[in-house]
Amino acid sequence: MSDPAPHLLIVDDDERIRGLLRKFLQRNGFLVSVARDAAHARSVLSGLEFDLIVMDVMMPGEDGVSLTRSLRETLQTPILLLTAKGETEDRIEGLEAGADDYLAKPFEPKELLLRINAILRRMPEPEPESVTPKMLNLGPVRYDIERAELLMGDQVVRLTATEVQLMRIFSEHLRQPVSRGKLVEELGRDKGQAQERAVDVQITRLRRKIEADPKQPRYLQTVRGEGYMLAPD
């Protein structure tokens, strides 16, 4: 039996855009639900689980960045932001809020499809329950490599899909510097300084979850001229 089609949630206040995206993505094999604003999205998310959320930034009331930041408190589902703003600062704000990627309007539907598929490919495969966990000790925090879980005591610290992917990369290169360019490549993103800057933002956000003092990192270190390195106890 084939795997079920990924289920996407489209959040956009423009009814025409919601309809067009729904038809396009359904034709490309996805299950698609829609929400007209942040409040509607919260209602839908309370009863359904999704593989990915595609969300417009500019919505009346609560905007997409604010909703993303709020959802990240309890939800790991990947989020792709759609924005009419092309400035780097606006993209960084979305990434800092917890988005996994962004796409500036106007865009070609095929590019949206490529971005969605790239994010879904980055999601970790579930491991069999019988596999013996492998732990990385990071002070009071532990990282279970097999389960892709960050633990503080018995509590799971929620990671975004991109943060899980970063931890996988660093776990495969323990105590070895990984360049920003390599990280961009492993994350399946286009090359360029903008994407390397986006990686810096993701690293900063990840450090807040694993470091006692993110400004003076002990475990996720910056290696001058070489990149970033994970050095567990």
Buried (B, 14 or more C-beta within 10 A) or exposed (E): EEEEBBBBBBBBBEEEBBEBBBEBBEEBEBBBBBBBBBEEBBEBBEEEEBBBBBBBBBBEEBBBBBBBBBBBEEBBBBBBBBBEBEEEEBBBBBBBBBBBBBBBEEEEEEEBBEBBBBBBEBBBEEEEEEEEEEBBEBEEBBBBBBBBBBBBEEEEBBBBBBBBBBBBBBBEBEEEBBBBBBBBBBBBBEEEEEBBBBBBBBBBBBBEBBBEEBEEBBBBBBEEEEBBBBBBE
